[in-house]
Amino acid sequence: MRKRALVVGLGIAGMSAAIGLRRAGWTPVIVERAPERRTGGYFVGLFPEGRRAAVDLGIAGHLHTRNPERAAGADSWSVDRRGRRRPALGFLDQPGEPAAVLRGDIEAALWQRIAGVEVRFGTTPVEITEGTGGVRVLLENAGTGKQYRESFDLVVGADGMRSSVRRIVFGPDEDYLTMWNAMICAFQLKEQVPSYEASDSIIIARAKRAVCVFGLADHAPTALLTYRTSDIQEQFSGSRVQRLRSVFSGMDDPVARHVLDSLEEAPEHLFDSVHQVKMPRWSTGRVVLVGDAAWCMNLYSGMGATSSLRGGAALGAALQEHPEDLDAALDAWEAGLRPFITRHQRTARLKQQMFVPSSRRAEALRSVLLGLVRRIRGRRPATKVGGRQAPALSGTST
Ligand SMILES: Cc1cc2nc3c(=O)[nH]c(=O)nc-3n(C[C@H](O)[C@H](O)[C@H](O)COP(=O)(O)OP(=O)(O)OC[C@H]3O[C@@H](n4cnc5c(N)ncnc54)[C@H](O)[C@@H]3O)c2cc1C
């Protein structure tokens, strides 16, 4: 008899885990709260570890990457306080040469790979109880309100930063979400900012607030507004557009104006507070968390999608290695993954300063530092400077 696993969440972590489980000889069943599979999403940079995991999961061939080519005129710009545009290092110039994708590109590739896996939309877990014979889960269909119980050999919580599985089994959000006193708003632009090339990237990083435009090769850019605030609760009251207009008022810049105007017309956007999830252990008994549910590193780290792919692939590999011993498999999985997660959770604080400096001083320091790195890079042989070709999905970055 094949063992059955309930995977909660049809995001990057859930689908990666389902592929890993199936490969290890398990039968995964995915439940997803939304009524249908989401598409689109914001800009994501996929780093070498994520590209390697994509290869391991067998999705590399399906994954559409969108790195703009510099040879085609695409560039990265920063805009200073006097409104002057200067060439700058962009997100894609980071070490590891991230592959530029939309979140939906990764999910679409995973979706193709999970063909044949049972997916129940509009379904969430309400109760999770572990017994001797497995895990009893009370599931609820959001459309009909119908509830039913089912047993599984393992429950995988891949239901994001505000995970229900974590809340039900491990405890309330407050025990695990760390406060970052910052907000984000991400959405797709209909059109590039006037006077910029279609696939240019732009960053305006001021003390406590920043506007980013991520240029893509064959898609309109995506935008990210991020700001620091000590009153997170207050940010969720009233109109979001008015709130953002007021936060970014005074940043009298055509880029910021275009982005804010575009937000009003955007069919959807993501508006949320920024946190990291910190847990002493990602599993208990027959329940394990993966992806943002377990270790959300947040957008500043740029490693959430990468770690979700890697986490799911590694879970499958550990189960395959310890087919008769679930405890040993989960121990080995966590021991192998935790150093990587901890390292990137730590560096996210520094990266946050690069996205949205905490003060005028940090803003000036950031500008000097990035200018210096850019000049040093500029002295290297031409082949090494700001290469923007989509990196090989084998993950062997140069
Ligand atoms: C603006 C922004 C930029 C980012 N940029 C990058 C980047 O450059 N590089 C990078 O690697 N990462 C980036 N990330 C992070 C990355 O997108 C996430 O870490 C990754 O998508 C997390 O995947 P996940 O599957 O763990 O969670 P999610 O994507 O949150 O998926 C969870 C799924 O579970 C479902 N769900 C939730 N609750 C329930 C429930 N009770 N029952 C059933 N289903 C449920 C949800 O509907 C969803 O489908 C960024 C994130 C943001 C917000």
The ligand as a Gaussian input file, in Angstrom:
#p B3LYP/6-31G(d) Opt

LIG

0 1
 C        6.812000      40.918000      -3.403000
 C        7.545000      39.630000      -3.226000
 C        8.738000      39.417000      -3.904000
 C        9.420000      38.228000      -3.757000
 N       10.590000      38.052000      -4.429000
 C       11.250000      36.886000      -4.328000
 C       12.460000      36.666000      -5.044000
 O       12.954000      37.532000      -5.749000
 N       13.058000      35.460000      -4.926000
 C       12.536000      34.457000      -4.148000
 O       13.117000      33.349000      -4.115000
 N       11.400000      34.633000      -3.454000
 C       10.746000      35.821000      -3.514000
 N        9.610000      36.013000      -2.796000
 C        9.124000      34.954000      -1.891000
 C        8.409000      33.831000      -2.597000
 O        7.448000      34.317000      -3.505000
 C        7.735000      32.962000      -1.552000
 O        8.665000      32.624000      -0.546000
 C        7.207000      31.681000      -2.148000
 O        6.316000      31.926000      -3.223000
 C        6.475000      30.936000      -1.027000
 O        5.812000      29.859000      -1.497000
 P        4.908000      28.968000      -0.535000
 O        4.387000      27.898000      -1.407000
 O        5.660000      28.593000       0.698000
 O        3.735000      29.913000       0.002000
 P        2.582000      30.692000      -0.781000
 O        3.060000      31.216000      -2.075000
 O        2.020000      31.660000       0.205000
 O        1.488000      29.569000      -1.107000
 C        0.620000      29.079000      -0.132000
 C       -0.570000      28.426000      -0.808000
 O       -1.389000      27.851000       0.219000
 C       -2.728000      28.265000       0.043000
 N       -3.362000      28.280000       1.373000
 C       -3.218000      29.195000       2.346000
 N       -3.942000      28.855000       3.416000
 C       -4.549000      27.686000       3.111000
 C       -5.436000      26.831000       3.814000
 N       -5.844000      27.110000       5.063000
 N       -5.883000      25.711000       3.198000
 C       -5.512000      25.406000       1.931000
 N       -4.662000      26.194000       1.214000
 C       -4.194000      27.314000       1.811000
 C       -2.634000      29.631000      -0.597000
 O       -3.830000      29.967000      -1.271000
 C       -1.455000      29.422000      -1.551000
 O       -1.866000      28.855000      -2.763000
 C        8.918000      37.223000      -2.901000
 C        7.731000      37.422000      -2.203000
 C        7.047000      38.625000      -2.354000
 C        5.766000      38.832000      -1.594000

